């Protein structure tokens, strides 16, 4: 019998070889082994291709013959306590981590000064924001997330046969990879320093991240072109000035990229804002530099606004370490890469509010948010397309139309100038001026999108990145809830003791608090950002139409003496 | 040997069967007999087809064998005084006129109440402004213009053989048809009443029509649909109220049409403004009625602004005769149709300034004006096309773009409304309002051309009509000047006596004065009209952009409470 899976989310194919799947669509898999985070299979339309492994759940209840003797349902009825215990006490997680860190950072310390960003070719580009998202799903930083247990990819099959009490068989689901499962099952362990404690408090609208008591911002100025190896290599350096230190540091895109990888690794249920996409060609063109700088400013704004991200060590190191102190930089870099409090262990650092949440209410909130993100993603996509097209029309069509009108007026005035009589001179000049005014207005239209529509597109790009992060975050939370339900069932059937269940509940509560706090934060910055951006847009539009009006008023005056 | 002709003006073919000709192009004619004002022939590219007879002059100096024994050059050297005398004393011109008047008015008195306008079919439409111009060239009213002599179409051939001293052999040239030639040759005669006298005075810029001492205007209001024959026939009636009588009269389009025909017939070197074109279908649609009314208002404005047209009897009859007094109307109508002071005789009514003009200077002015009209015609054509396209773009494309933006904002606000938290309600409403505002702005764009671009197109249409009149007017004046040159040559060669030459000079001076006065008037109303229209356009544009700004300012305020 074929191995079947159910799509958990919509996935739209963006590259050759991929197939689109719809939420709840039943898919046929060729193998339960993923290829770098992708499954190969056939969708319900019979289209064959790849889709992200984390977007689907494998269906086991038809006792698929492709599984080893133990199917999921069998294991439910026969939980194996010892193997469960094995998992809750992982051995030497650090060593395992160390290995995968190096993969995650895409190079060793020795490579640090190489241009692994700036000299990258198109082939290893992460592509668009969407592409980045898939990349993060599959390999790279997130491969780390299975490694809080001693289980490695090589012995996954063996592990499955002995430890499937309530363990997800899809080793590549985000719930597993993020460390969410390991944490819920009590497998995470580590020493949490006081300074690392992250508090979730109960606010007016539910769980919230405790506010950053030392809020700060950070400017990004003057991207400058730097060269090294006697001008053989060149790169762009950005000047960062955090308000809490007032010390300027220079950072390159590759530093942002490295930081981003650390953050994604560390925070399973926090939506790390995407950094602007890489670009291989034309990196030093004014437009690109200006566009990337704007993207980095947006990114920085979201980083410093986030109560957890803003305060985390690796970000502070990035913001404050003197660029010229190579030694200090490397030390901080190594420390970040060895950080134990990542993935599953991150949840250990969270202090939830005293009263546990009602899981039913949590589930309903999460479901509501899932619907919200889909709607927002659709509308952001539509708005982005519209705004993009509107900008294009203003730069081309609108400009052309106004300039054609301007030219026609000028041609008329030139014809009129053939009449040399004194009483027509004033009119001829006024019409000529009108022609020039409309040509100028055409230019105004072409220049305007840069001022008002581009910032909207920048905002949408950032939020589209967040929206692409949420399926994974939701997946982690839902995975935890599922574990709670399973454990309740087990305890009713006498297959699990109450203490174990309470531990699972408690840990699920932590994940839920963190997720809801993150969602709350998302809504707050969303309202703040969209309000500010809409106001900015309208102000720019008003200034634009006033500028046109002013030009026309000036033009009209020319007729007074005509 | 082929009959050849030289093009006097550019002619652009507009209909199948016509060929375009360029000024000075040498053409081959199939016959010197025109077909309703058109010659059939071949242009220099070898294209065969029709072109207006009045746009060309037949070339006689190669002693074309197609001519009867007397070629133009032969006649130059052998002027035949008696035959010349024959022409200078036409017999019974009135009778001949009477006959052609009836043709010109397109119907007898008995037909007056028929719906020869309103029930006309597409087939007898005058077509576009350009088409109207050719129509006027060919047949209809202007056929009259040969009839101040006893010569009729039937004996043209015979006349030519006996009277070609300095007579244009093209009986269908405007110079001939307008009566210009007959007048220059002293063939016009009639009794000029004091009230009919038209003075040309020497103004600051040269000859000018004496100003109308009793200037007036006339409003055109409330076009209403009227029916007769128990509703079987319906027509639109316009309410005209001249300021000098303050008595409202009702006139139908056919009355305007009849008046127009009278005016064209009467005034050889006055540019009678074209009435709005006929339209067979959809005559009672709001848009059409409104458009025609606007066209008639423009027309009326040009009529009342013209020192000669405004005062002429037929126009005054049209403006003042009580619509219900059938008898008075018919009387005035018959009187206008029997008017002797038309065509050649019109020139008799003109009193030139005391000092005669310098013909060389006149020729240079006329040439300059000819160049001017061409340039203005080209630029008006271009502006009209641009403005028309600009209006279309605003009604379709611009509207669509702004409305798409509006819709996308609304869709975003709907997505945001899924987040039920209190702090986002204000923003959601504000974004929703922004969406509606942009949809409204889309409508503003669609509505605007009616307010600012349509009036420009109306103005251009009127002026394009005038520009289409000028080749004929220039032709008449140039014809007169040619006669002067010929006569000077003749007198040098002793073939003509000085008194005859002086008479020709005097009459050419009258035509020149009238032509230059008309050109002066044209420039003056042009400067007045274009100034007013450009000011109106800019005022409307300013109001438009202010309206948008106002809407956006209102929208921006919604965010204050958000």
Boltz contact constraints between the chains, C-beta under 6 A:
constraints:
  - contact:
      token1: [A, 205]
      token2: [B, 421]
      max_distance: 6.0
  - contact:
      token1: [A, 372]
      token2: [B, 418]
      max_distance: 6.0
  - contact:
      token1: [A, 372]
      token2: [B, 419]
      max_distance: 6.0
  - contact:
      token1: [A, 375]
      token2: [B, 415]
      max_distance: 6.0
  - contact:
      token1: [A, 375]
      token2: [B, 418]
      max_distance: 6.0
  - contact:
      token1: [A, 376]
      token2: [B, 415]
      max_distance: 6.0
  - contact:
      token1: [A, 379]
      token2: [B, 411]
      max_distance: 6.0
  - contact:
      token1: [A, 379]
      token2: [B, 412]
      max_distance: 6.0
  - contact:
      token1: [A, 379]
      token2: [B, 415]
      max_distance: 6.0
  - contact:
      token1: [A, 382]
      token2: [B, 408]
      max_distance: 6.0
  - contact:
      token1: [A, 382]
      token2: [B, 411]
      max_distance: 6.0
  - contact:
      token1: [A, 383]
      token2: [B, 408]
      max_distance: 6.0
  - contact:
      token1: [A, 383]
      token2: [B, 412]
      max_distance: 6.0
  - contact:
      token1: [A, 386]
      token2: [B, 404]
      max_distance: 6.0
  - contact:
      token1: [A, 386]
      token2: [B, 405]
      max_distance: 6.0
  - contact:
      token1: [A, 386]
      token2: [B, 408]
      max_distance: 6.0
  - contact:
      token1: [A, 390]
      token2: [B, 401]
      max_distance: 6.0
  - contact:
      token1: [A, 390]
      token2: [B, 405]
      max_distance: 6.0
  - contact:
      token1: [A, 393]
      token2: [B, 401]
      max_distance: 6.0
  - contact:
      token1: [A, 401]
      token2: [B, 390]
      max_distance: 6.0
  - contact:
      token1: [A, 401]
      token2: [B, 393]
      max_distance: 6.0
  - contact:
      token1: [A, 404]
      token2: [B, 386]
      max_distance: 6.0
  - contact:
      token1: [A, 405]
      token2: [B, 386]
      max_distance: 6.0
  - contact:
      token1: [A, 405]
      token2: [B, 390]
      max_distance: 6.0
  - contact:
      token1: [A, 408]
      token2: [B, 382]
      max_distance: 6.0
  - contact:
      token1: [A, 408]
      token2: [B, 383]
      max_distance: 6.0
  - contact:
      token1: [A, 408]
      token2: [B, 386]
      max_distance: 6.0
  - contact:
      token1: [A, 411]
      token2: [B, 379]
      max_distance: 6.0
  - contact:
      token1: [A, 411]
      token2: [B, 382]
      max_distance: 6.0
  - contact:
      token1: [A, 412]
      token2: [B, 379]
      max_distance: 6.0
  - contact:
      token1: [A, 412]
      token2: [B, 383]
      max_distance: 6.0
  - contact:
      token1: [A, 415]
      token2: [B, 375]
      max_distance: 6.0
  - contact:
      token1: [A, 415]
      token2: [B, 376]
      max_distance: 6.0
  - contact:
      token1: [A, 415]
      token2: [B, 379]
      max_distance: 6.0
  - contact:
      token1: [A, 418]
      token2: [B, 372]
      max_distance: 6.0
  - contact:
      token1: [A, 418]
      token2: [B, 375]
      max_distance: 6.0
  - contact:
      token1: [A, 419]
      token2: [B, 372]
      max_distance: 6.0
  - contact:
      token1: [A, 419]
      token2: [B, 523]
      max_distance: 6.0
  - contact:
      token1: [A, 421]
      token2: [B, 205]
      max_distance: 6.0
  - contact:
      token1: [A, 424]
      token2: [B, 527]
      max_distance: 6.0
  - contact:
      token1: [A, 427]
      token2: [B, 527]
      max_distance: 6.0
  - contact:
      token1: [A, 427]
      token2: [B, 531]
      max_distance: 6.0
  - contact:
      token1: [A, 523]
      token2: [B, 419]
      max_distance: 6.0
  - contact:
      token1: [A, 527]
      token2: [B, 424]
      max_distance: 6.0
  - contact:
      token1: [A, 527]
      token2: [B, 427]
      max_distance: 6.0
  - contact:
      token1: [A, 531]
      token2: [B, 427]
      max_distance: 6.0
  - contact:
      token1: [A, 531]
      token2: [B, 562]
      max_distance: 6.0
  - contact:
      token1: [A, 535]
      token2: [B, 559]
      max_distance: 6.0
  - contact:
      token1: [A, 538]
      token2: [B, 552]
      max_distance: 6.0
  - contact:
      token1: [A, 538]
      token2: [B, 555]
      max_distance: 6.0
  - contact:
      token1: [A, 538]
      token2: [B, 556]
      max_distance: 6.0
  - contact:
      token1: [A, 541]
      token2: [B, 552]
      max_distance: 6.0
  - contact:
      token1: [A, 542]
      token2: [B, 549]
      max_distance: 6.0
  - contact:
      token1: [A, 542]
      token2: [B, 552]
      max_distance: 6.0
  - contact:
      token1: [A, 542]
      token2: [B, 553]
      max_distance: 6.0
  - contact:
      token1: [A, 545]
      token2: [B, 545]
      max_distance: 6.0
  - contact:
      token1: [A, 545]
      token2: [B, 548]
      max_distance: 6.0
  - contact:
      token1: [A, 545]
      token2: [B, 549]
      max_distance: 6.0
  - contact:
      token1: [A, 546]
      token2: [B, 549]
      max_distance: 6.0
  - contact:
      token1: [A, 548]
      token2: [B, 545]
      max_distance: 6.0
  - contact:
      token1: [A, 549]
      token2: [B, 542]
      max_distance: 6.0
  - contact:
      token1: [A, 549]
      token2: [B, 545]
      max_distance: 6.0
  - contact:
      token1: [A, 549]
      token2: [B, 546]
      max_distance: 6.0
  - contact:
      token1: [A, 552]
      token2: [B, 538]
      max_distance: 6.0
  - contact:
      token1: [A, 552]
      token2: [B, 541]
      max_distance: 6.0
  - contact:
      token1: [A, 552]
      token2: [B, 542]
      max_distance: 6.0
  - contact:
      token1: [A, 553]
      token2: [B, 542]
      max_distance: 6.0
  - contact:
      token1: [A, 555]
      token2: [B, 538]
      max_distance: 6.0
  - contact:
      token1: [A, 556]
      token2: [B, 538]
      max_distance: 6.0
  - contact:
      token1: [A, 559]
      token2: [B, 535]
      max_distance: 6.0
  - contact:
      token1: [A, 562]
      token2: [B, 531]
      max_distance: 6.0
